Amino acid sequence: MTSELIGGSPAARPGAATQVAPTSPTDPRLGAWRTLIHAHARLFRRLDEELQAAHGISLAEYDALLQLANAPGRRLRMSVLAERVLLSRSGITRLVDRLVADRMVERSVCPTDARGAEATLTPDGLDRLRAASRTHLDGVTRYFLDVVSSEDRAAIERGLGAVVVELESRAHSGIGDSACTTPGEA
């Protein structure tokens, strides 16, 4: 859609960033965007299918386990886990419910904030993550690292890194601490 079709030029919308020229559906710069979307969808689907077939876990579950494994104390507040796994709070609740049912994660109330809940990786969850990591990394190697040259990977990392920095600079603050602490912990 052109910007005229979705509410006029950015300068005409209060609070909108100014833009030199409206983007149209035929803008050749959108080719990179479309390719990114298609590659992400296909790669995500393939990696998810391989993890499901070999280990009975989804790519989203794998990502949640990985986020927990890399967190201090192997635990995160549910809201932080949702942000890191890119799910809504209700989506992360359902995902963690599945991981709890499979004894890969435990859920508890935050000791310093009874309103907050946290998820903690269990030893079973860590074992499942370690087993699934080889499958996942083999897929990443086959479908991405072996296909994209080191120069192109560097360009992708720079370009998408700039997008992340821009979006993070615009994001609201106040996500909170990554893990609950017990009284007296520092």
Secondary structure as GFF3:
##gff-version 3
##sequence-region A 1 186
A	DSSP	three_ten_helix	10	12	.	.	.	ID=ss1
A	DSSP	alpha_helix	30	55	.	.	.	ID=ss2
A	DSSP	alpha_helix	59	69	.	.	.	ID=ss3
A	DSSP	three_ten_helix	72	74	.	.	.	ID=ss4
A	DSSP	beta_strand	75	77	.	.	.	ID=ss5
A	DSSP	alpha_helix	78	85	.	.	.	ID=ss6
A	DSSP	alpha_helix	89	101	.	.	.	ID=ss7
A	DSSP	beta_strand	105	110	.	.	.	ID=ss8
A	DSSP	beta_strand	113	121	.	.	.	ID=ss9
A	DSSP	alpha_helix	123	140	.	.	.	ID=ss10
A	DSSP	pi_helix	141	145	.	.	.	ID=ss11
A	DSSP	alpha_helix	150	170	.	.	.	ID=ss12
###
